[in-house]
Amino acid sequence: MRLYCKKCGYPEATCICAHISTVNTSLNIIIIQHEKEAYHAKNTARLISLCIPTSRIVLTNDAQAMDSLPNECSLEHTALMYPSDTSMPIERTAPERLKQLSTLLLIDGSWKQAFGIVKQHPWLATLPTFHFSSAPTSNYAIRHTKLEHALSTLEATAYAISCLEKTDVSALHEAQCALQKHWQGPKSHRRQI
């Protein structure tokens, strides 16, 4: 039977506790995670929760948590990071508007799953929605995607925090790097970056 680290939740053979540092942010980080994504060993939402202990993951199959979430997300203070027809580039949003934002909401799952989550929970489409126009290139190599500018949930979170607070998010990138270094899956599953 495989033993898991009680702190980071990864198998003891791939424990990354030594590579986890805290990111200081005043933002309320909430990740809506597709229930299938929660069981992927390569998901980066877990890394976010390790580096930002105040962050929270809400699983889409937790009806009670999903039903109460709209009460925490005001139109004035919430940013949903989700590219849509009405989303605005966060990099070109007025600084005074960005200062109003205190809750950062992200969706963790494939693009198809994320689209389904927004359709299933129409209140999400009523929130101020932002996308990236100048995001850095992804360094996440252990999941495949056909989308050229796709970021891992961790990378999207780190970049959004940087845009909103100009704080040091290197601990998030270091955690993702450690996950990739310790990951023991087949090399054929890695993408070239």
C-alpha positions as CSV (number, residue, x, y, z in Angstrom):
1,M,0.0,0.0,0.0
2,R,1.3,3.5,-0.9
3,L,2.0,5.8,2.0
4,Y,1.1,9.4,1.7
5,C,2.7,12.4,3.4
6,K,0.2,13.8,6.0
7,K,1.3,17.4,5.4
8,C,1.4,17.8,1.6
9,G,-0.8,14.9,0.7
10,Y,1.5,13.5,-2.0
11,P,3.0,10.0,-1.8
12,E,5.9,9.9,0.6
13,A,8.3,9.0,-2.3
14,T,7.3,12.3,-4.0
15,C,6.8,14.4,-0.9
16,I,7.4,18.1,-1.7
17,C,7.1,19.6,1.9
18,A,10.7,20.8,1.7
19,H,9.8,22.9,-1.3
20,I,6.7,24.6,0.2
21,S,6.9,28.3,1.3
22,T,4.0,30.6,2.1
23,V,2.8,33.4,-0.3
24,N,1.5,36.4,1.6
25,T,-1.6,37.7,0.0
26,S,-4.6,39.7,1.3
27,L,-6.8,38.2,-1.4
28,N,-9.4,35.6,-0.7
29,I,-8.5,32.9,-3.1
30,I,-11.3,30.4,-4.0
31,I,-10.8,27.6,-6.5
32,I,-13.8,25.9,-7.9
33,Q,-12.5,22.5,-8.7
34,H,-14.2,20.0,-10.9
35,E,-14.6,16.8,-8.9
36,K,-12.7,14.7,-11.4
37,E,-9.7,17.1,-11.1
38,A,-9.5,16.6,-7.4
39,Y,-8.2,13.0,-7.9
40,H,-5.5,13.9,-10.4
41,A,-2.0,13.5,-8.8
42,K,-0.9,16.3,-11.1
43,N,-3.5,18.9,-10.2
44,T,-2.0,22.2,-9.0
45,A,-4.8,23.4,-6.8
46,R,-3.4,21.4,-3.9
47,L,-0.1,23.2,-4.3
48,I,-2.0,26.5,-4.1
49,S,-3.6,25.5,-0.8
50,L,-0.2,24.5,0.6
51,C,1.4,27.8,-0.3
52,I,-1.6,30.0,0.5
53,P,-3.1,28.3,3.6
54,T,-6.0,30.9,3.6
55,S,-7.1,29.7,0.1
56,R,-10.0,27.4,-0.3
57,I,-10.9,24.6,-2.8
58,V,-14.6,24.1,-3.4
59,L,-15.5,20.9,-5.2
60,T,-18.3,21.1,-7.8
61,N,-20.0,18.0,-6.4
62,D,-20.3,19.7,-2.9
63,A,-23.8,21.1,-3.5
64,Q,-23.9,22.9,-0.1
65,A,-20.6,24.7,-0.7
66,M,-21.5,25.6,-4.3
67,D,-24.9,26.9,-3.2
68,S,-23.4,29.2,-0.5
69,L,-20.5,30.5,-2.7
70,P,-22.5,33.2,-4.5
71,N,-23.0,34.9,-1.1
72,E,-19.3,35.3,-0.8
73,C,-18.8,36.8,-4.2
74,S,-19.9,40.4,-4.6
75,L,-20.0,42.2,-8.0
76,E,-17.8,45.0,-6.7
77,H,-15.1,42.9,-4.9
78,T,-14.8,39.6,-6.9
79,A,-12.7,38.8,-9.9
80,L,-13.5,35.6,-11.8
81,M,-10.6,34.5,-13.9
82,Y,-12.2,33.0,-16.9
83,P,-11.8,34.0,-20.6
84,S,-15.2,34.8,-22.1
85,D,-16.8,37.1,-24.6
86,T,-17.3,39.7,-21.9
87,S,-14.1,39.2,-19.9
88,M,-11.7,42.1,-19.6
89,P,-7.9,41.8,-19.8
90,I,-6.7,42.2,-16.2
91,E,-3.5,43.8,-17.3
92,R,-5.4,46.7,-18.9
93,T,-7.9,47.2,-16.1
94,A,-7.7,50.5,-14.2
95,P,-5.6,50.3,-11.0
96,E,-8.4,51.9,-9.0
97,R,-10.7,49.1,-10.1
98,L,-8.2,46.4,-9.3
99,K,-7.7,47.8,-5.8
100,Q,-11.4,47.1,-5.1
101,L,-11.0,43.4,-5.7
102,S,-10.6,41.2,-2.6
103,T,-11.8,37.8,-3.8
104,L,-10.1,35.9,-6.7
105,L,-12.2,33.1,-8.1
106,L,-10.6,30.5,-10.4
107,I,-11.9,27.3,-12.0
108,D,-9.7,24.2,-11.9
109,G,-10.4,21.6,-14.6
110,S,-10.0,21.1,-18.3
111,W,-11.4,23.8,-20.6
112,K,-14.4,21.6,-21.3
113,Q,-15.0,21.1,-17.6
114,A,-14.6,24.8,-16.8
115,F,-17.1,25.7,-19.6
116,G,-19.6,23.1,-18.1
117,I,-19.1,24.6,-14.6
118,V,-20.0,28.1,-15.8
119,K,-23.0,26.8,-17.6
120,Q,-24.2,24.7,-14.6
121,H,-23.8,27.7,-12.3
122,P,-25.1,30.7,-14.2
123,W,-24.4,33.1,-11.3
124,L,-20.7,32.8,-12.2
125,A,-21.4,34.6,-15.6
126,T,-22.8,37.6,-13.6
127,L,-19.5,38.3,-11.9
128,P,-16.9,40.6,-13.3
129,T,-14.8,38.3,-15.5
130,F,-11.1,38.8,-16.4
131,H,-8.6,37.1,-18.7
132,F,-4.9,37.5,-19.4
133,S,-3.6,39.4,-22.4
134,S,0.1,39.1,-21.5
135,A,0.4,36.0,-19.4
136,P,3.8,34.4,-19.2
137,T,4.6,31.1,-21.0
138,S,3.6,28.0,-19.0
139,N,6.3,25.9,-17.5
140,Y,3.9,23.2,-16.5
141,A,5.1,20.1,-18.5
142,I,3.4,17.1,-16.9
143,R,-0.1,17.8,-18.3
144,H,-0.9,18.0,-22.0
145,T,-3.0,20.7,-23.7
146,K,-3.6,21.6,-27.3
147,L,-4.0,25.3,-26.3
148,E,-1.0,27.4,-27.0
149,H,-1.4,29.9,-24.1
150,A,-2.8,27.6,-21.4
151,L,-1.6,28.0,-17.9
152,S,-1.9,25.6,-15.0
153,T,-4.3,26.7,-12.3
154,L,-1.3,27.5,-10.1
155,E,0.3,29.6,-12.8
156,A,-3.0,31.5,-13.5
157,T,-3.4,32.1,-9.7
158,A,0.2,33.4,-9.4
159,Y,-0.1,35.7,-12.4
160,A,-3.5,37.1,-11.2
161,I,-2.1,37.8,-7.7
162,S,0.9,39.5,-9.3
163,C,-1.4,41.7,-11.4
164,L,-3.5,42.6,-8.4
165,E,-1.0,42.9,-5.6
166,K,2.5,43.0,-7.1
167,T,3.6,40.5,-4.4
168,D,6.2,37.8,-4.5
169,V,4.6,34.6,-5.9
170,S,7.8,32.7,-6.5
171,A,6.9,30.2,-3.8
172,L,4.0,29.0,-6.0
173,H,6.3,28.5,-9.0
174,E,8.9,26.7,-6.9
175,A,6.2,24.3,-5.6
176,Q,5.1,23.5,-9.1
177,C,8.7,23.0,-10.2
178,A,9.2,20.6,-7.2
179,L,6.0,18.7,-8.1
180,Q,7.3,18.2,-11.7
181,K,10.7,17.2,-10.5
182,H,9.4,14.6,-8.1
183,W,6.6,13.3,-10.3
184,Q,7.2,9.7,-11.3
185,G,4.9,9.3,-14.3
186,P,6.1,8.2,-17.7
187,K,8.3,10.6,-19.6
188,S,6.0,10.3,-22.6
189,H,3.3,12.1,-20.6
190,R,5.5,15.2,-20.3
191,R,5.1,17.9,-22.9
192,Q,8.0,19.9,-24.4
193,I,8.2,23.4,-23.2
